[in-house]
Amino acid sequence: MNVKDTLTYGDIAEIPELLAKFSTRAGEIKRLALRSEDKTVYLVGRGSSGTATLFAKYIWETYAGTIVNFIHPHSIFEAKRPLNFKGQAVWAFSQSGRSQDIVACLERLQKWGAKGVAVTNEPDLKNNPLARLAGRHILLSSSKEVPVAATKSFELQLWAVLWAAQAWTGCFGDRDFKNAAAAAAQAVGENYGGDKLIAELKRAHMLGFVGRGPFNAVAEDSALKFREMAKAHALGYSAAEFLHGPVGAFSSRDLVFLFSPSHRVPEDILKVKQALKARGTPYHVVKPGALKAPFNCIPVDIRMKKLALRLALAKGLNPDNPAGLNKVTQTF
């Protein structure tokens, strides 16, 4: 199967246009981007949507003066006493808006006084219980995502996070968003690493993805896409966490991607590089180009998603519908 014949590629190819379309209605974000009075936000999500909440934590705490807390649904369901969420803002991320545990979690939190914001890719409220429940709905797009692995919806979640930061503090400029959409279009057209990198990926027993700050989220979701699409044993880490033990599992048979937030590789990524060299572990440094941080996460993430797609096809797998996986995963 040719890359461009896959549904996954079709979704990836849509990303630049969908980013631009979202930007035309970004004015809505100012009304919907809820924070508590003390500028705190609670986040909940699973899978790629959960990884998007990690990106939100880095962006909102770094650029928007907003403290971000993560909700773990199990503790909410098992709470022996009601928790005081009065006046707290809870953002629930779900591609479909139909993840039962996320819906149930938000429902309980709202009963305890929270105000909800749903971030989904489902425009039909009849099929979107999360958006109906929250009452505030940030719609990512009206373009349905069919393949199992989230590609365009994940990029749009990152985009919504950036626009929320902009709505709160004006920390970015319109040019930043336009440049990022243009860089996304360029990334879609690239054949990153060529056949040589695909051959390295096929030989590797285990794949690692290491990033710092917002690129930690890119690392986590890249690993998820390689697991989903290409049946690869792949794990994502922050640079600090990787050195606190996980590096010990990597050998000369593996391959690690190191995400640098700038052309000049920062000290913590250099430390990971040195640790890998000492172990004889092959690594690949991924640099973001000239685009401004944190917007440079967008094209880098697209390159990784296309790379996972290409690897899946090189291994004779169906990246659109991997065996044993579903688009909407119910864990409740």
Residue pairs with C-beta under 8 A, 6 or more apart in sequence:
1 313
1 318
3 9
3 306
3 309
3 310
3 313
4 13
6 147
6 309
6 313
6 319
6 320
7 146
7 147
7 320
8 147
8 149
8 151
8 229
8 305
8 309
8 319
8 320
9 306
9 309
11 143
11 145
11 146
11 147
11 151
11 152
12 151
12 152
12 188
12 302
12 305
12 306
12 309
13 188
14 143
14 152
15 151
15 152
15 155
15 156
15 184
15 188
15 302
16 181
16 182
16 184
16 185
16 188
18 140
18 141
18 143
18 152
18 155
18 156
19 155
19 156
19 159
19 177
19 180
19 181
19 184
19 298
20 181
21 141
22 140
22 141
22 156
22 159
22 160
22 163
23 159
23 163
23 177
23 178
23 181
26 163
26 166
26 167
26 177
28 138
29 138
29 160
29 163
29 164
29 166
29 167
30 167
32 117
32 136
32 137
32 138
33 117
33 138
33 163
33 164
33 167
33 168
34 41
34 89
34 91
34 115
34 117
34 136
35 41
35 66
35 89
35 168
36 87
36 88
36 89
37 87
38 67
39 65
39 66
39 67
40 66
40 67
40 68
40 69
40 88
40 89
41 56
41 60
41 66
41 67
41 68
41 69
41 89
41 90
41 91
42 68
42 69
42 70
42 71
42 85
42 88
42 89
42 90
42 91
42 109
42 114
43 53
43 56
43 57
43 68
43 69
43 70
43 71
43 90
43 91
43 93
44 53
44 70
44 71
44 73
44 90
44 91
44 92
44 93
44 102
44 105
44 106
45 51
45 52
45 53
45 92
45 93
45 94
45 102
46 94
46 99
46 101
46 102
46 329
46 331
47 150
47 224
47 329
48 95
48 149
48 150
48 153
48 154
48 157
48 221
48 224
49 93
49 94
49 95
49 99
49 102
49 119
49 150
49 154
49 157
50 93
51 154
51 217
51 220
51 221
51 224
52 93
52 119
52 154
52 157
52 158
52 161
52 217
52 221
53 68
53 70
53 91
53 93
54 216
54 217
54 220
55 157
55 158
55 161
55 214
55 217
55 218
55 297
56 68
56 91
56 161
56 164
57 68
57 70
58 213
58 214
58 216
58 217
58 294
59 161
59 162
59 165
59 214
59 294
60 66
60 68
60 161
60 164
60 165
60 168
61 67
61 68
62 213
62 294
63 165
63 169
63 171
63 172
63 294
64 164
64 165
64 168
64 169
64 171
65 168
65 169
66 165
66 168
71 90
71 105
71 109
73 101
73 102
73 104
73 105
73 332
76 83
76 105
76 108
76 109
77 104
77 105
77 108
82 112
83 112
84 112
84 113
85 109
85 112
85 113
85 114
86 112
86 113
86 114
87 113
87 115
88 109
88 113
88 114
88 115
89 114
89 115
89 116
89 117
90 106
90 109
90 110
90 114
90 115
90 116
90 117
91 116
91 117
91 118
91 119
92 102
92 103
92 105
92 106
92 116
92 117
92 118
92 119
92 130
92 134
93 102
93 119
93 120
93 157
94 102
94 103
94 118
94 119
94 120
94 130
95 120
95 121
95 122
95 145
95 150
95 153
95 327
95 328
96 120
96 121
96 122
96 127
96 128
96 327
96 328
97 103
97 118
97 120
97 121
97 122
97 127
97 128
97 129
97 130
97 131
98 122
98 127
98 128
98 129
98 130
98 328
99 130
99 328
99 329
99 330
99 331
99 332
100 330
100 331
100 332
101 330
101 331
101 332
102 130
103 129
103 130
103 133
104 332
106 114
106 116
106 118
106 130
106 133
106 134
107 133
109 116
110 116
110 133
110 134
115 136
116 133
116 134
116 135
116 136
117 134
117 136
117 137
117 138
118 128
118 130
118 131
118 133
118 134
118 136
118 137
118 138
119 138
119 140
119 157
119 160
120 128
120 130
120 131
120 137
120 138
120 139
120 140
121 139
121 140
121 141
121 143
121 144
121 145
121 152
121 153
121 156
122 128
122 131
122 139
123 139
123 142
125 131
125 132
125 137
128 137
131 137
131 139
138 160
140 153
140 156
140 157
140 159
140 160
141 152
141 153
141 156
143 152
145 151
145 152
145 153
145 327
146 320
146 327
147 319
147 320
147 321
147 327
148 228
148 320
148 321
148 322
148 325
148 326
148 327
149 224
149 225
149 228
149 229
149 305
149 308
149 319
149 322
151 225
151 305
154 221
154 301
155 184
155 298
155 301
155 302
158 217
158 297
158 298
158 301
159 298
162 172
162 177
162 294
162 295
163 177
165 171
165 172
166 172
166 177
172 295
176 292
176 295
177 295
179 291
179 292
179 295
180 291
180 295
180 296
180 298
180 299
183 289
183 291
183 295
183 296
183 298
183 299
184 298
184 299
184 302
186 299
187 298
187 299
187 300
187 302
187 303
187 306
188 302
188 306
190 303
190 306
191 310
192 303
192 306
192 307
193 284
193 307
197 284
197 307
198 307
198 310
198 311
198 314
200 255
200 282
200 284
201 207
201 230
201 232
201 255
201 307
201 311
201 314
202 311
202 314
202 315
203 253
203 255
204 232
204 253
204 254
204 255
204 282
205 233
205 251
205 253
205 254
206 233
206 234
206 235
206 249
206 250
206 253
206 254
206 255
207 223
207 226
207 232
207 233
207 234
207 235
207 254
207 255
207 256
207 257
208 223
208 234
208 235
208 236
208 237
208 242
208 246
208 250
208 254
208 255
208 256
208 257
209 218
209 219
209 220
209 222
209 223
209 234
209 235
209 236
209 237
209 256
209 257
209 259
209 304
210 219
210 236
210 237
210 238
210 239
210 242
210 256
210 257
210 258
210 259
210 269
210 272
211 217
211 218
211 219
211 236
211 237
211 238
211 239
211 258
211 259
211 261
212 238
212 239
212 240
212 259
212 261
212 266
212 268
212 269
213 261
213 294
214 261
214 293
214 294
214 297
215 259
215 260
215 261
215 297
215 300
216 236
216 237
216 238
216 239
217 297
218 259
218 297
218 300
218 301
218 304
219 236
219 237
219 238
219 257
219 259
220 236
220 237
221 236
221 301
221 304
222 234
222 236
222 257
222 301
222 304
222 305
222 308
223 234
223 235
223 236
224 234
224 236
225 304
225 305
225 308
226 232
226 234
226 308
226 311
227 233
227 234
228 308
228 322
228 325
229 308
229 309
229 311
229 312
229 317
229 319
229 322
230 308
230 311
230 312
230 315
230 317
230 319
231 312
231 315
231 317
231 322
232 308
232 311
235 246
237 246
239 268
239 269
239 271
239 272
240 268
242 272
243 271
243 272
243 275
247 272
247 275
247 276
247 279
250 256
250 276
250 279
250 281
251 279
251 280
251 281
252 279
252 280
252 281
252 282
254 281
254 282
255 281
255 282
255 283
255 284
256 272
256 276
256 281
256 282
256 283
256 284
257 283
257 284
257 286
257 304
258 265
258 269
258 272
258 273
258 283
258 284
258 285
258 286
259 269
259 286
259 288
259 300
260 266
260 269
260 285
260 286
260 287
260 288
261 288
261 293
261 294
261 296
262 287
262 288
262 293
263 287
263 288
263 289
263 290
265 273
265 285
265 287
269 285
273 283
273 285
276 282
276 283
277 283
286 300
286 303
286 304
288 296
288 297
288 299
288 300
289 296
289 299
291 298
291 299
308 319
309 319
312 318
312 319
313 319
